[in-house]
Amino acid sequence: MSSTHSLDSGSTAPLAILREVFGYEAFRGPQAAIVDQVTAGGDALVLMPTGGGKSLCYQIPAIARARAGQGVSIVVSPLIALMHDQVGALHEAGVSAAFLNSTLDWQEALDVERRTARAELTLLYAAPERVNTPRFLELLDGLAARGKLALFAIDEAHCVSQWGHDFRPEYRALAVLHERYPAVPRIALTATADALTRADIVERLQLQDARQFVSSFDRPNIRYAIVEKKDASTQLLRFIEREHEGEAGVVYCQSRKRVEEVAQMLADAGVNALPYHAGLDAAVRQRHQDRFLREEGIVMVATIAFGMGIDKPDVRFVAHLDLPKNIEGYYQETGRGGRDGLPADAWMAYGLQDVVNQRRMIDESPAAEEFKQVMRGKLDALLALAEATDCRRVRLLAYFDETYGMPPDAPEGEERAPLMHCGSCDNCLSPPAVWDGTDAARKLLSTIYRVQQQSGIGFGAGHIMDILRGKPTEKVKQFFHERVSTFGIGAEYSETQLRGVLRQLIAIGAVEVDAEKFNTLRLTDGSRAVLRGEVPVRLRESVSQPAPRRSRRERTGGATTAAPAAAAALDTGGQARFAALKAWRAEVARAHNLPAYVIFHDATLAAIAERAPDSLEALEGISGLGAKKLEAYGEEVVRVIASVK
C-alpha cells in the first residue's frame, strides 16, 4: 500500500488542511471543535450520525500532528473493507496511509511495519485483535520511545459495550492503549450509542476526562416507514419497484436461509440483487461486497454481518424484513442510506412473529438476568416505535435523549422550540386512524385464561383467535373449545385486528410466548391491569399502503437511466457533462481498484458539470477537489468537459 505523497508536509492549521487536502471550504457542525481538541492533544468521545463526517475528525488531527513532527496515528477499525477504502481515499488525497490486516502477505505486512517504525506513515489502520498483540504493542513501544506516536482513533467505539448493538469483546482490551501510553491523545467515535452505552464506552476505554461531543442524531434526509407485515416478500418487491427501481439498497433479514430466498425472489423479478451472510464462501462474500460498492443499482440482501463501515454514499433505501434487536441496531442500519445527504428511505415490515422471535431470543439467552432485563427494555423501546401512531422521528430522537427541533449541537444562544411532527415519516405523511383495542385485549386475555383452565395446556395465537372469533375449526372441535364461555364473543374483530392487539399485549408484557411449548400463549402478572381495564390498548387501524410515489421510469419520462439525485438540478448540457464525467470516473476507479465514490463523489462531479471548467484555474474551489486530486486529475477533467458537445 505505497504511493507518492506530496501533502504530508505543510500547514498544521486544521482549516488549511481541510481545504488543501480534502477540498472543503469549511467544517460542519462540531467538527472544528473536535479537531481542535484532538490536535491540541486532548481526548474526545464523538457521537456523530453516519454521513456526518466522523473520519475527518481524526484524519485532520493526524495530518496536523504528523506535520508537527509528532509521528504516526493509529486507527482501530473493525472491518477490512473499511480500511481498504479509507486508505485508498487518503492516497487519492495525497496522505501517506496504510493498513495491517489479513489481506496482506507476510512481506507486505513486514514492509508496512517497517514504514510505521520509521514514522513514514501519517495513519495506520488495524483491527482491534491485531492492536492487542505483543508484536503490535512492541511496534507502538518503539514509536512512543522516540516521541513518534501521535494519536489513537478508536472507530465504531460502541463495540466496546455489552449494552451496544454490536459488542465485540476484543474492543475491551483497548484500555491497554491508555494504560501503556497515557500521554497519547485518544478519540473514540461512534454513530450510535444511547446513554447506557455511552457511559459504558467512557468506563471501558477510561475516557472519564475526555471531552464529549454529541451531535444531533437526526438524519433529515431519511424518510421512516414501518408497515404491517402481510406478505413481506411481495411488499418488499412492490416497494422497490414503485419507489427505487434501478437504485442501490440494502435489505436486512434475520436468517441466512431468508437472505438466500429473498435475494433469489428479487433476482427472479428482475432486481439486481445479491445475497450476503457469514455462511457464504469468503471469496463469494468479498465479490458481492465489491460489486455492491463498485457498481450502480445493486440491492444487497444480507444479515447484519453486512454493513458496518460501508461508506457507499448513494444507497437510496434500507429495508428490514425482520425486526432488529433494538433501536441502536435499527438506527445504525438505516443510517447506511443517504450518506450523501440526498433523500433515502428506511422501510420495515413488522409483524407478530417478529415480537415472538425477539422475546424468545432474549429469554433463551444464557446471559445473566440483569443483561436480559436491559435487552428487554431496549426491545420494548423498538416495539413502541413500531407500534407508534405519532411521529416516528420524534420518538427515535427521544430514545437518544434528543428533543426534535432542539439538537444538542445547535449554536449557543439559538432559541428553538421542540417539534412534534417531522412531516416526512409515514405517520406524519399519512396519519393513521386509531381504534380502542382495550375491549378486544380483555377478551383475548380472558380466552387464553379460560382455554388454559379448561384444557390444562396452552395454545398458540391462531387457535386462540379462532375461538374468540367463533370459528368451529377441526382443532376447536377436537378440544371442545366451542364450549368455552368466550367462544365467538370477539366475532366483530378481524384476524388482522386481533393480531395487532396480541402484538401489543406481548410488547407490553401482558402475554408471554412459551417457545418450549410450541409458541403457546400464557398470561403474566401484567395481564391483570389490562383485564381490569386499567391499561388502555390503542392501536392503528390496519390500512393499505399509502399511494406510491411514481416509479423511476415515470419520474424520468420513460427513461430508466436518469442521473443520480445529485445531478437532478442540472440542465441538459450539465447532464451530458455529468454522464461523461461518471464514465471517466468509472475507468479511473477500475484502474485503481477502488469504488468510484473514493475518486470523486457524485456531488463533486455535479458541481464540475455545472461549472463546465475550461482550465485548471476554473476547477479551483470546487468542493471535494483537494490539491492532490487537482494535480492528479485536473487536466483529464477539463479534457472530458471539452469533449462534450
C-alpha positions, 0 to 999 in steps of 0.5 A: 500500500505505497504511493507518492505523497506530496501533502504530508508536509505543510500547514498544521492549521486544521482549516488549511488542511481541510481545504488543501487536502480534502477540498472543503471550504469549511467544517460542519457542525462540531467538527472544528471543535473536535479537531481542535481538541484532538490536535491540541492533544486532548481526548474526545468521545464523538457521537456523530450520525453516519454521513456526518463526517466522523473520519475527518475528525481524526484524519485532520488531527493526524495530518496536523500532528504528523506535520508537527513532527509528532509521528504516526496515528493509529486507527482501530477499525473493525472491518477490512473493507473499511480500511481498504477504502479509507486508505485508498481515499487518503492516497487519492488525497495525497496522505501517506496511509496504510493498513495491517490486516489479513489481506496482506502477505507476510512481506507486505505486512513486514514492509508496512511495519517497517514504514510505521517504525520509521514514522513514514506513515501519517495513519495506520489502520488495524483491527482491534485483535491485531492492536492487542498483540505483543508484536503490535504493542512492541511496534507502538513501544518503539514509536512512543520511545522516540516521541513518534506516536501521535494519536489513537482513533478508536472507530465504531467505539460502541463495540466496546459495550455489552449494552451496544448493538454490536459488542465485540469483546476484543474492543475491551482490551483497548484500555491497554492503549491508555494504560501503556501510553497515557500521554497519547491523545485518544478519540473514540467515535461512534454513530450510535450509542444511547446513554447506557452505552455511552457511559459504558464506552467512557468506563471501558476505554477510561475516557472519564476526562475526555471531552464529549461531543454529541451531535444531533442524531437526526438524519433529515434526509431519511424518510421512516416507514414501518408497515404491517407485515402481510406478505413481506416478500411481495411488499418488499418487491412492490416497494422497490419497484414503485419507489427505487427501481434501478437504485442501490439498497440494502435489505436486512433479514434475520436468517441466512436461509431468508437472505438466500430466498429473498435475494433469489425472489428479487433476482427472479423479478428482475432486481439486481440483487445479491445475497450476503451472510457469514455462511457464504464462501469468503471469496463469494462474500468479498465479490458481492461486497465489491460489486455492491460498492463498485457498481450502480443499482445493486440491492444487497440482501444480507444479515447484519454481518453486512454493513458496518463501515460501508461508506457507499454514499448513494444507497437510496433505501434500507429495508428490514424484513425482520425486526432488529434487536433494538433501536441502536441496531435499527438506527445504525442500519438505516443510517447506511442510506443517504450518506450523501445527504440526498433523500433515502428511505428506511422501510420495515415490515413488522409483524407478530412473529417478529415480537415472538422471535425477539422475546424468545431470543432474549429469554433463551439467552444464557446471559445473566438476568440483569443483561436480559432485563436491559435487552428487554427494555431496549426491545420494548423501546423498538416495539413502541416505535413500531407500534407508534401512531405519532411521529416516528422521528420524534420518538427515535430522537427521544430514545437518544435523549434528543428533543426534535427541533432542539439538537444538542449541537445547535449554536449557543444562544439559538432559541428553538422550540421542540417539534412534534411532527417531522412531516416526512415519516409515514405517520406524519405523511399519512396519519393513521386512524386509531381504534380502542383495542382495550375491549378486544385485549380483555377478551383475548386475555380472558380466552387464553385464561379460560382455554388454559383452565379448561384444557390444562395446556396452552395454545398458540395465537391462531387457535386462540383467535379462532375461538374468540372469533367463533370459528368451529375449526377441526382443532376447536372441535377436537378440544371442545373449545366451542364450549368455552364461555368466550367462544365467538364473543370477539366475532366483530374483530378481524384476524388482522385486528386481533393480531395487532392487539396480541402484538401489543399485549406481548410488547407490553408484557401482558402475554408471554410466548412459551417457545418450549411449548410450541409458541403457546400463549400464557398470561403474566402478572401484567395481564391483570391491569389490562383485564381490569381495564386499567391499561388502555390498548390503542392501536392503528387501524390496519390500512393499505399502503399509502399511494406510491410515489411514481416509479423511476421510469415515470419520474424520468419520462420513460427513461430508466437511466436518469442521473443520480439525485445529485445531478437532478438540478442540472440542465441538459448540457450539465447532464451530458457533462455529468454522464461523461464525467461518471464514465471517466470516473468509472475507468479511473476507479477500475484502474485503481481498484477502488469504488468510484465514490473514493475518486470523486463523489457524485456531488463533486462531479455535479458541481464540475458539470455545472461549472463546465471548467475550461482550465485548471484555474476554473476547477479551483474551489470546487468542493471535494477537489483537494490539491492532490486530486487537482494535480492528479486529475485536473487536466483529464477533467477539463479534457472530458468537459471539452469533449462534450458537445 
